[in-house]
Amino acid sequence: MSPDSPEAAREEAVPAFSLSLVMFLACAAIIGISVIVLDVDAHIPLIAATMLCALVGRGVLKRSWAELEEGIVNGIRIALIPIVILMLVGLLVSSWIASGTVPTLIHLGMQGISPRFFLVASFMICSLVAVATGSSWTTAGTVGLALMGIGGALGLPAPMTAGAIVSGAYFGDNMSPLSDTTNLAPAVAGGELFDHIRAMCWTTLPAWLLAGAVYTVMGLHDHGDLTTLTQVAEMSRVLSGHFVLGVFTLLPPVFILFAAARKYPAIPSLVVGILIACGLAMAVQGVTLKALIGVLHYGFESHTGDKAVDALLSRGGLDSMMWTISLIVCALSFGGVMERCGFFESLLKTFQRLLRKPSSLIGTTLGSCLAANLFLGDQFLGIIVPGRTFRPAFERAGLAPRMLSRTLEDAGTLTAPLIPWTSGGAYMFGILGVSAFSYAPYALFNWMTPLIAYGMTLFGIGVFWRRPEGGITRDRPETPLQAAQNAAR
């Protein structure tokens, strides 16, 4: 290879493994100690880690500031549409409360859901809604918000309810052909969408069934005043006394589900859902235009006199999303500098050379997706970077593209909301009011699926191979040497 060739230039651009490892551990220490030990928000630690990477990139790797700045801009660019959606969700939450939509959903849920089966019911409801909409975020921001209120009234710990909501929302997101990540993963792996979904059934369905069984057992266990419905009745009375409740207040979520079924774009669908809710707030609930603008900007403030109801309904608004958006910008700036400097790529390439068996390849890819979410801060990067890096290794191993795409979703998509500073984790905190570290133990589906994926591969279950002559098989094809030996016999 010529020293001046583009290939050589790209090789020289990747830093040494030792430097990358040192940077990886140093950034992990900065973020981990600050968030876990000092118990502070992740914003400043992420900025500090970004500054460290930039200094090393400029001083040691001789990257220009223009290159590092480009990395930051490119990192943030991928989240611009999600950021716009976040802003709209802030408006949606406050407008749906002001219109009586959320109070109606809570009121109906408290009438119809058995306390002992609330967790598993929440898990299944969110699963169905997310499959229909293709969006875990929309699911959490609509029915998830209502379910948090019902769970609080039933005496369930908020992290437990949030975990069931996140689990169901991400199952639906994972399996829906309308989901952006479900389409992204096979595109990165070089596979087909419905081949990818069929392959995911091997890992996601067992995890979904197991999580559902555990939620059922958890609900049947006595949680103190779980079966005491006095507070539920009081909350229902307060809601019906301060809001006009009726079927017509359900028009906004009905429209959102209709728009999802018709595959309308997310942003205009959310805008129309907000406008419908604003109309209901003024026409039905008697909210003035000036007050409504304040609600959309600063969030709804409940003054019913019931502390539980007021705490539940005082939320939403554009300002409520700014903490989440700023965290996403900090995380993606860090990820952009890390990627521009090549630290993550250097680590992955080193591990890639050590891979021999399918189980080690799958296990390393799962771990890399988790690490990408930790250090790049976004589930899209958690799919794209490991997928781009490990695709040649999967091809050399003779594994079908659906194996890579399934693995990327099993870890890249599902572990993202378990990390507070990813866009998914920050969003869920902004909507549900529970930190990722708190609900992560109860988000059973999200962490069961990667474990099941690795265990199945270890035992050769649900593994798909490329046929030498074309097509896919679940039986490992013979190597040329094995074929020659069998022919000789």
N, C-alpha and C positions, 0 to 999 in steps of 0.2 A: 504494500500500500504506500503510495507516495505521501511524503510528509505534508504536502500542500493540498492533498485531496480533501473534499468535504467530509469524508468519513473520518479521516484523521483529526480534522478540526473538531468534529463532534466528540470524538474520544477524549481529546485534550480538554474539552469544555467540562467534562464530568470530573468533579473533584475526587481525590483519593478516598478510599473507603475509611481509613482511619480518621481523616478530618470530618467526614460526614457523620461517622459514629459519635465523635466528640460533640459535634453540633447538635445531633439528635438528643444525646443525653443531657447536654447543657440546657437546651430549650425545654426538655421534659422536666428538668429540675425547677426551672424558673416558673413554668406554668403549674406544675403539680404541687410544689411547696406553697405557692401563693394561694391557689384555689382550695386545696385540701387542708393544709396545715394552718395557714393564716386566715382561711375562710373569707377571702375577699372576692369580688367580682373578677372575671377573667380579662376584662378590657386592658388594664394597665400591664399585667403580665404578658399578654399577647403583644402589646406594643413594645415592651422591653425585649421580648424574644425576636421580634421583627428587627429592632435596632441592632441586636447582636449579629443576626444573620447578615444584615446589610453591611455592617462594619467588616465582618470577615470576608464577605463577597467582594467588597471594595479593596480592602487592604491585602488579603491573601490571594484571592482568586482573580484580582485585577478586573473585576466587572466594572463597567462604567456606571455612573449614577443613572444615565439614561436607560441602561439595560435593567437596572434594579427598579426604576420607576415604571418601566414597561411591565415588569413582572407584577407590581402592585396593581396597575391599571387592569391588566388582563385577568388577574385574580378576582378583582371586584366586578369586572364586566360580566362574568358568568352569572352573577347573582342579581343583576339589575332588574330582571323581570320578577324573580322571587321577592325582591325588596318592594317593588310596586304592589305586588299581591299582598305583602305584609301590611303596607299602608292601607290598602283597601279593606283588609280583614279587620283592622282597627276600627275603621268606619262602620263596617258591617256589624261588628259585635255591639257597638254602642247604639246603632240605629235599630237593631233587632230587639234590644232591651227596651228602648223608648217606644217602639211600635207595639210592644206586648207580645212579640213572637217568642222570645226566650221565656218570659213568665208563663206563657201558655204551654210551651213544651215541658217546662218544669212541673206545672200543675197537672198536666195529663200524665206525665211519667210517675208522679207520686201516687196517682190514683191506680195505675195499672201494673206497676212493677212490684213483684214480691220482694221484700227486703232480703230474704235468704238467697234469692237467685239474681240479685241485682248485678253482681260482678260479672257473672257469665252472660247475663242479658246485655250488659253494656258492651262487653267484648264482641258479642255476635252482632249487635246493632251497628256498632262502628265498623265491623268487618263488611257488612252488607252495604252500608252507605259509601264506604271507601271504594268497594268494587264498582259501585254504580257511578261514582264521581271520578274515580281515578286519582283522588287526591287525599292524602292523609291530613294535610293542612286544613282543607275545607271541612273535612269530617270533624276534626278536633275543634275547629272554630265555630261550629254550628251545634250539632247534636252533642259533641263532647262537652261544650260549655254547659249545656242543660244538664247532662248527666253528672257533672261535678256538683251542681247544686242539689240534685236529688240524693247523691251519695252522702253529702254533708248532712242533709236532713235525716238520713237513715242512720247516722252515727258511724259511718265508715271512715277510716283514716283517708285523708286526701291523697297521699302518695299511692295507696292501694287502688283507689278509683282511677287516678291518672294513669297508672300502669296498665289497667285493663283497657282504657280508652286508647292509649298509644299502641298497645298490642293489636287491637282490632283495626285501628286506622292504618297501621303499616302492613297488616296482612292484606287488606283490600288494595292498598297502594301497590304492593308487590305483585298481586295477581291480576290486576285490572289492565286490559289492553289500552286503556285510556291514559295510563300513568306515564309521566315523562321518563322516570327511571326505568320502567319496564320496557320502554322503547329504546332507551339509551344503551342499556347493557348488551343486548344482542347486536346493536350497531357497532359497538366497540369491539365485540368478540368476533364479528364476521358471521353471525348466525341470523336466523329468522325469528320473528316475533313469537309466533305460535309454537314453534319448536322450543323456544325459551320458556314459555309459560308451561308447556307440558312437562318439561324437565324440572321446573320448580316444584311441581306437584309432589315429586319424590321427597323433597325436604320440607316444604312449607305445610303440606297437609298433615303429616305426623305431628309437627310442632304445634299447629293450630288445634288439633284434637287434644293433644296433651295439655296445652295451656287451658283449653276450655274445661277439661276435667279438673285441673288444679283450681281454677277460679270457682268451680262448683263446690269443691270441698272447702275452700276458703270462705265462701259465702255461708255454708252450713254451719261453720264454726261460730261459736258465740262471741260477738264483739261488743259485749257490754249491753248498751241500749239499742242494739240493732233491731230488735223486735218491738221496741217501744215507739208507737206511732203518734204519740202526743205532739211531738215537735213537727212531724209531717203534717198533721191536721192543722196546726197553728200556722205553718208556712203557707199552706193552701188557702186558709182564710185570709191571711194578710195579702197574698197575691191577688186573690179575687176582689179584695176590697180596695186595692190601689190601682188596678189595671182593668181595662175592659178586655176580657178573655173570650175568645170565640174561634170558630173555624177560620174565619176570614183573616185572623192574625197569622195564620200559617201560610199565607200566600208567598212570602219571601223564600222559605225553604222548599216549598213545592216548585217554585220557578227554578231554583238552583238545581234541583234534581232533574227537572225537565230539560234544562240547558245541558246538563251533563249527559243525559241520555241521547240528546240530539248532537252531542259532540261540539257544542258551541265553544269558542275560546273562553279561557278562564276570566280574563280581565273584563271584557264587556259583560259577561254573565254576572260577575260580582257587582259591577256598577249598577246594572238593572235591579239586582236583588236589594242593593242599598236604597235605590230610588223608590222602590215599592214600599220598603220599610219606612222611609221618610214620609211618604204620603199617608201611610197608616198612622204614624206618630202624630201628624197634624190633624188628620180627619177623624180619627177614632179616639186617640188618647188625649187630644187637646193641647199638644205641645206647640208653642209658638215658633215662628221661623227663626227668630233671634235665639231662643233657647235651643232649638234643634242644631243650629250652627255651632253653639257652644258644646253640645253633646257630642257632635261629630269630631270636634277638635280635641276637647279635653276629657271626653268620656262621660258616661251616664253616672249621675250621683243619686242614689236611692235614699229617700228620707221617709221610710214607712214607720220608723220607730222600733222595728224588729231588727235586732243586731245581726242575726243570721241572714235575714233577707237583704239587709242593706250591704253587708259584706259581700254577698254573692252578686248583687246587681250593680254595685258601684265599680264599673270597669269599662274597658273599651276606649275608643277614641284614637285619633291620629297620634297624640303624644304618647299613648301607652305602648306604641310599637317602636319608639325611638331608642329605647334601651336595647331592644332586640336587634334593631337595624345597625346600631353602632357596634354591637358585639360582632355581628356578621362581617361588617367592614373591617374591623380589627383582625378577625380570624382569617379572612381572605387576603388581606394585605400580607400577613405572616406567611400564609400558604403560597402566595405569589412570589415572594422573595425566596422562600425555600425551593420552589420549583425552578426559578430562574437561575439560582446558584447551582442547582443540580444535586443537592444533598440527598434528596429522597431517591432520585433516579440511581445514584451511585450505590446506595444501600440495596435497593431492589435488584440491580444487576449482579451484585456480589452474591446475594442469596440465590438468584436464579441459576447460577453456575453450579450450585451444590445440589440441585434437585435431580432425583433419579426416578423415584416411584410416584405413581399418581397420587397416593395419599399425602406424600410430602409436598407435592406440587399444589394440591388443593389446600392443605393446611397452611402453607406459606402464603398463598394468595389470600386466604381468609384473614390471616394475621396482617398482611400488607394493607388490606382494605381498612381494617381497624386502625392501623397506624396512620394511614392516609387521612382518615377522619380526625384523628387526634391532632395531626400536625398540619393539615391543609385546610381543615375547618369547614368542609362542605362535602355533602354526599355525592355531588356530581364529580368532584375531583377524586373522591374515594372510589369511584367506579372507573373514571377515565384513566388516571395515572397507573394503577395496578393493571388494568385491562390492557393498556398500550404496552406495558413492560412485559407482562407474562404471556401475551398472545403467542409469540414465537415458541416459547417453551411448551405450551399446550399443543401446538402444531407438531413440534418435534416428538412429543410423547405419543402422538396419534390419537389424542382425545378430541371429541367432537366440539365444535364451537359452543354448543349449548352447555357444556360443562363449565367453560369459562364464564359465560354470561350468567349462569345460575349462581356460581360462586361469587361473582361480583355483587349480585343482588343480595345473596344470603348474608354477606358481611358489609359491603359498601353501603347499601340502603338501610339495612336493619340496625346496624350499630350506631348510625349517625344521631338519632334522637337520644341515645344514652349518654352523650357527651355534651356538657352544658354549653360549650362555645361553638359548636357547629350550628349551622343555620336551623337544622331540625330541632336540636336541643333547646336553642334560644327561643325558637318560635313556640314550642310546647310550653315552656316556662311562661312566656308572655300571655298565652291563652289560658292555660290551666292553673297558673299560679303556683305550680309545684316545680322545684328544681329537678333537673335530670338525675342528679345523684340520689335524690329522694325516691323518685318513682322507678328508677332503673331496676331494682330488685323485683318489682312487681310487673315490669314489662316482659312477661314470661316469653311470649312469642319471639321477641326481638333477640334475646340471647340464647334461647333454646335452638333456634334454627341453625346458626353456625355450628353449634356443637353436634347436632344431628347430621348436618352436611358432612362434617369431618368423619364422624363415626361410620356413616354409611359407606363413604369412600374407603375407609380403612378395611372394611369387610367386603368390599367389592359390590355393594348394592347400589343400584341406580347409576351405574357408570356407563357412559356412552362413548363408543370409539368410532373413529373413521375407518371405513373399509378401504383397503388399497385400491379396489376397483371402483370406488365411489359408494356413497350411501353411509348409513349409520348402523351400528350393531351394538348390542349389550355384551357380546362375547369378544374378548380381546383378540384382535387379529393376530395371525402368526407373523413373526418376523421372517425375512427372507431365509435366514439360517435355519429356523425351525421348519419352514416349508421344505427346504432341501433335505433336511434330516428325515422328515416324515415321508417324503417321496422315496428316499433310499430304502426305507424299511419295506 
